Amino acid sequence: MTVVPLAPVRRWISRTQSAHRERGATLGSLYVGVLTIAIIGGMFHRQVGEIFWPPTPDASALAAASLVAVIYGLLYLALRRFGPLALSRPAASWLLPAPVSRRRLLLPSLRITAIVATVIGAVAALAIAGHAAPRSEAGDEVALLVTGGALIGLALLLIATAAQAGGRWGLVLDRVVGVVFAAGLAGLVVSTTLDEPASVDRWPTVAVLGPAVGVAAVVVLAVLALVIRSLAATPSDRILDASRTAGTLFDTAFGIEPSFLTDMIERRYWARRRLRSTRLFPRLPVLVAQDVLLTLRRRSRLLWLLLGASLPVLLGSAPGWVLGAAVLVGLLIAGMTATGNVKTDAGNPVLLRLLGLSSRQAVLQRLWVPGVLASLWAAFALTLLDVVGDLSAGPWWALGLVLGPVGAAAAVHRARVGFVRNELLPLDTPMGTLSTGPLVNAVMGPDMLLLGIPAWIAIAQGHLDWSTVLIQAVIGGAGARFYLSGTTGDDRTELSH
């Protein structure tokens, strides 16, 4: 087999793909993007500056170490989920099976991802140093720390690239990094409850940072050369998998259709699982038993949900209305953990027809498991806030339990949303035309959280009594009941709105 040059083939595909475009359209899009970034940066440069470099350090040593684990752990997990090596659809269709150099084919993808990972690593190091480093430090130490952060980002990319081409060790490493990420989140929660100094007293000097960063740079560049040399060993199926992910992300952003991404994530998760036949729980209604089985088969989500119940503690110093809004949003996320079957039935209600269930019976059964999860999550989160002192004494655990119907109604309402209705009339605003279809799709689900206004007010004020708990229970239960009777019927099986 003769290997043909790659550059002429790339130029032909690019010229053919863009033949229908107006001349200068790409430059016009680039100009608009740069201008938009410049305008937004000019308007919010002070706020952005305080995010990365506040006037005084406000993070302890534990918080700084936890931020390192969270940010860089999340960067590695994101690189693994998105590839990191991927190709465009024309390249994946025509060039991947063609007799061209595999290394030159994948080099542009590696180059772009390396730039992104390096920039994210450098910005993360700058933010961590800005929140933890004493202001007496000279610029040399900060520059070396930023350089070290960039090298960490590049090293994580190289590890993710090797894991993409490697064997089962990559999956084991993903779990290890996931544990590190969870430990970082736990460290952030613990640091907010401890009375520690707001900055790190002992900071490495240039004499220590200089050689360390130099050695790290030599090692990373040597590994980069080895990775580039072995790019051709990356299996084609993994490149195609990453290319589908990138294509789905572009489709989601271009069509403003989040269901593309969620469907891809669900299909990919279940395609990698080996499931055994399991009998449903005979004493439960059939759809409730199915939701329980689905939830038990996604135990990792339950663990992350339990960890997420402690995240509102990080907002303990924020305004009360922000803390209340965070609890309600977490309520929605907790309920959505068990709504995968609702999405399936909304898209294809054939199972409901076979079972002889109407839409009202189906939605009533589907509300139970999300309601239980939302109740337990809210009770644990509010109890934790009460224990650490962010809320005054009161029956917060009871308030969390009565919030279950609110979370269930919001989660099921969100799961029943279909595709974005792009035929809706747009709105003319001073900033341009606003499409109402994605806007309506985005608020369906969170709009049901308005049933939790009594709880939101109580959390914002930091005061709670049993009368508020009773009011919230009545409003939440009645709202869920009205939602069930108003959006379903005994004479139809379709669940989509």
N, C-alpha and C positions, 0 to 999 in steps of 0.2 A: 504494500500500500504506500503510495506516494503522499507525503505531507505537503499540502499546498500552503502558500503564504496567507496569513490571516488578515493583514491590513486591507488588501483590496476587497476581500469578502465583506469585512465590516463596513467599508465605505459604500459598497453597493447596497447593503441592507439598509444603512442609514439613509442613503439617497432615495431608495424606493419607499421606505416607510414614511418619509417626510415629503414625498412628492406632492401630496395634496394640500400641504400647508402653504399659507400665504407667506411671501418673502418678508423676512424680518419679524415673523411672529415669535420665534424663540427669543430674539433679542428684546422684543417688546415685553415678553413675560419676565425675562431676567431684570429688565429695567424697573418694572412695576414691583417685583419682589424686593429688590434692593432699596427702592424708594420707600416702600412700606416699612421695612426694617429700620431705615434711618429715621422716619417720622416717629415711629413708636419708641425708638431709643431716645430721641430727643425729648419726648414727652415724659418718659418714665425713667430717665437715667438716674435720678436721685434714689428712687425706690429700689431700682436694680442694684445700685451701688451699695445701699444699706443691707441688701440681702447677702451680698458676697463679702462686704467689708464694713460691718457696723462700726459706729464711733467707738464703742467699748466692747471688749470680748465678753461673751455671755454663755460660753460652753465650758464645762468642766473637762477633766481628762477622760472620765468615763464617757461623757457625751461625744467627745472628739473621736475616741476609739470606736464607739458605736456607729457614728456617722461614716467612718471608713468602711466598716463591715457592711453597712446598709447600701451605701452608694456604689461601691465597687462590686459588691455581691450582686446588686441589681443590674449593673452594667454587664457582668459576665452572663447572667441568666438571660438578659435581653439578646446578647450576641448569640447565645446558643439557640434561642427560640427563632431568631430571624436568619439563621444560617451558620456562620456569618457570610460564607461565600454563596452568592446568588447571581443569576443571570437574568437579563430581560427576556421577555417572551420570544421575540425574534431570535435572540442568541440561543435560548434553550431549545427552540424548535429546529433551527437550521445549522447552528454552528457546533452544538454539543455532540451530535452524532457524526459531524463532518470530519474528514481527515485533516484537521488543523492542530496546531500545537495547543495542548490542553493548558499548559502553563501560561502562555500568552493570552489565552482566552479568559483565564481567571484572574490575571494580574490586575486589570482595572477594578474589579470588584474588591480585591484585597486592598488596593490603594485607597479607594474611597472609604471603605470601612475602617482602615487604619487611621485616616485623617479624623474621622468622626470619633473613634475611640480615644485617640490622643487628645483631642480638644476637650472631650467630656472629662477625661482623667485630669487634665490640667485645671479646668474650671472647678472641678470638685475639690482638688487640693487647695486651690485659692480660697474657696468658700470655707473649708474646714479650718485653714490657717487663720482666716479672717475672724472666725467666731471663737477660736481657742488660743491663738498666739498672743502673747503680751505685746503692747504697742511699742515697747522699747526695742524690739527686734529690728535689725537692719534689713535693707532690701535684699541683701545677698542671700540670707537664709530663706526668705520668702521665694525668691527666684529659684533657688535649688529645690525647695519643696514643690513648687509648681512643675519644675522639670521632672522631679521624681513621680509626681502624679501622672504626668503624661506618659512616662515610661511604664507605669503600672497599667494604664489603660491599654497601651500597645501590647504589653505582656499578656494581659487577659485575652486580647484578640488572638494572639498567637496560640494560646492554650485552647481557645474555642475552635480555632481552625484545625488544630491537630485532633481535637475531639471529634470534629465533623468527619475527619478521614479515618479516625481510629476505631477501636472496638468498644467493648462494654465498659471500659474504664471511664469513658466520657459520661455515661449515665450515673456511675458511682460518684464521679466528681460533681455532677449536677446536684445530687442529693447532699453532698458535703457542703457545697456552696449555699444551698437552700438552708441548711442548718445554721451556717454562719450568718446568713441574712436574717434569719429569725432571732438569733442571739443578739444581733445588732439592734433589732427593734426592741427586744426585751431590755437591752442596756439603756436605750433611750428612755424607756418608761421608768426604769429604776433611777436614772439620773435626775429625772424631774421630781422625784420624791425625796432626794437626799440634799442636804445642805452642804454643798461643796463649793470651793472657790471657782470663780467664773472664768478662770484662764489657767493654762498650764504653766507652772512656775519654771520647771526645768525644761528648757528648749534646746534642741541640738544646735551646736555651733557650726560655723562654716568649716572648721577643721574636721568635723565628723561627717557633715553632710556632703562635702565636696568629693572625697574619695568614694563614699558609698554610692552617690549618684553616678560617678564616673564608671565604677565597676558594673553597676546595673545597666548603664548604657551599652557597655561593651558586650555584656551577656545578652541583652535583648536584641542588639543588632546581629550578633552571631546566630541566635535562634531564628531571627527573621530571615537570614540568608538560607538556613536549613529548611524553613517552611516554604520559601519561594521555590527552592530546588525540588521539594516533594509535592508541589501543588498538583501535579498530574496524577497522583495516587488517590485523590479525592474521588469517591465513588459517584457515578453519574446519578444514581437514584437520590442521593442526599442533596446533590446540587439541584436537581429538579424539585425536590421537596422544598428547599429554601426559595427557589424561584417562584413556586406557587404561593408561598407565604408573602413574598414581596409583591407579586401581582395582585393578590387579594387585598393587601394594604392599600395599594394605589387605587384599586377599584372602590374600596370603602371610602377613601378620601375624595375621589373624583365624583362618585355617585352619591356621596353623603348617605350611605346605606350601611349602618353598623351591623346589620344582620349577616352580611357577607363574612365578616371577621368572626363573629360568634359561632356561626355554623361551621366554619373551618376548624375552629378550636375544638368544638364538640366532636366533630367527625374524626379529627386526628387523635383525640384522646381515646375514643372507644375503639378505633382501628388498631391501637397498640395494646389493647387489653385482651387477656385470655379469660373468658368468663365461663363459668359452669352453671348448669341449670339449677335453679333454686326455687323451692316452693314458696309461694306467697303466704303471708300470715293469714290463716283462715278466719280468724275472728275480726279482722279489720275489713272495711269496705275495699273492694278490689283496687280502686284507684289510689286510695290511701296506702294500701299495702305496696303498690307499685312505687309510689313516691318514697316510702321507707326503704325499699330495696335499692332504689337509685341513690339515695343519700348514703346508705351504708357502703355502697360500692365506690363512693368517692370520699373515703375517710380522710384523705389529705386535705380536702377542702374544709372538713370539720375542724381539723387541727389549725389551719390558717384562720378559720373563723374564731376559734377560741383565742388565738393570739391577737386577732384584730379587736377583740373586746377590750383590750387594755390600751389601744391607741388613743381613745378620747382623753386619756390622762395627759397626753402630750399637749393638749389644748387647754390645760387647766388654768394657765395665765391669760388666755385669750378672753375677749368679751363673752358674756354669758350667752348671747344669741348665737355666736359662732359655735360654742360648745353644744347648744341644743340642736342646731342644724346638723352638726357632725353625728350626733346620736341618731337622729332621724334618718340620715343617709345610710349609716351603718345598719339601721333596722331594715332598710330596703335591700341592701346587699346580703344580709343574713337570710332574708326570705327568699331571695333569688337563688340560693344554693340548691333548693329542691324544686325548681320550676322547669327543669329540662323537659319533663314529660308534657307540660302545658304547651311548650313551644311546638313539640311534635304533633300534638292533637290539634293545635290551632292551624298548622299547615296542612294536615291530612287527618280528618276526623273519622277515618275508616274504623279505627278501634272502637270508638264510641258507638258507631252504628252496629258493630258486631256484638257489643255488650248490651245494646238496647238502652243506652243512657242518653238522656237529654242534656243539653248544654248546662241547664241549671243544676242538675244532679252532678255532672262532671265537675263544674267549677266549685260546687260546695265541697266535694271530696278533695279537690286539689288545694283548697285553702287550709287544710288541717296541718300538714307537715310544715309548710312555710310559716304558719302562725306559731307553731311550737318553737321552731328555730329562732324566729324573731323575738319571741317572749324571753327565751332563755338568754339570748345574746344581750338584749336590752337590760334584763335584770342583773346580769353579771357586770356589764359596763357601768351601770348606774351605782351598783353596790361598790365597785372599785373606786369610782369617783367619790363616793361617800366616805370610804375608808381612808383615802389619802387626804381628805380634808378640802377638796375642791367644792363640795356641796355641804350645806348645813344638815344637821341631823333631821331625819324624816324617813318615811317608808318608801325609799327609792326603789327597793327591790319589788314592791308591789306595783309601783308605776311602770317598771319594766315589764312585768307580767301582763298588765292590761294593755300594753302597746302591741301585743301579738296580732290582734285583728287588723291593726293599721298596717303593719309590715306585711301581713299575708295579702291583704287587698292590693297594696302597692306592687308587690312582687308578681302576683298573678296578673294584674292589669298590665304590667310591663311585659310579661311573657306572652300575652295574647296579641301584642302589637305585630302587625304584618310589615310588609315593605313600606318604604317611604312613599307617600302620595305626592308625586311631583306634578300632578295635574292641578294642584291647588293654586289659586291666583297669588302672585308675588306681591310683596309690600314695597312701596317706594319710600325710602328713608333718606335723610341728608347724606348718609355715608354710601348710598347706592341701593340697588335692588336686593331685597331680602326674600329668599324662598321660604314660604310658609310650611311646605311639606316636611322638611327636616326639623323645623322648629316644633311643629305639632307632634312629630314622632318622638322628639327628645323629652317633652314634658309629660308624655303618657307613662304613668307609673309614678314618677315623683309627685305628680299632682295629687295623688291619693294621700301623700304625707301631710296634707293640710288637715286631715283628721287628727293629727297629733299636735295641734296648736296648743291645747292646754298643757301638755307635757313640755312643749318648747318654751312656753312662758314660765313654767315652774323652774325649769333648768336655768333659764336666763336670769331669773330672780334669785335662784339659789335657795328657795324656800318651798316646802311641800307639806301638805296636810292630807288627811284622809278624804276630805271633801273633793280635793283636786283629783285624787286617784279615782273616786267614784265618777266624777264628771268625765274624766278621760275614758273610763270603761264604758260609760253609756254612749259617748260620741263615737268611740272606735267600733263598738259592736253594732250600733245603729248604722254607721256609715258603711261598714262591710256588708250589712244586710241589704241596704239600699243599692249598693253596687251589684250585689248578686241578683236582686230582682229586676234591676234596671237594664242590665247588659246581657241577660240570659233569658231563656224561655223553655217551657215544657214541650214545645212543638218543633224544636230544631236541635241539631247537633253541632252546628258550626260554632267554634269558639272565637274566631277572629272577629275584631270589631268592624 
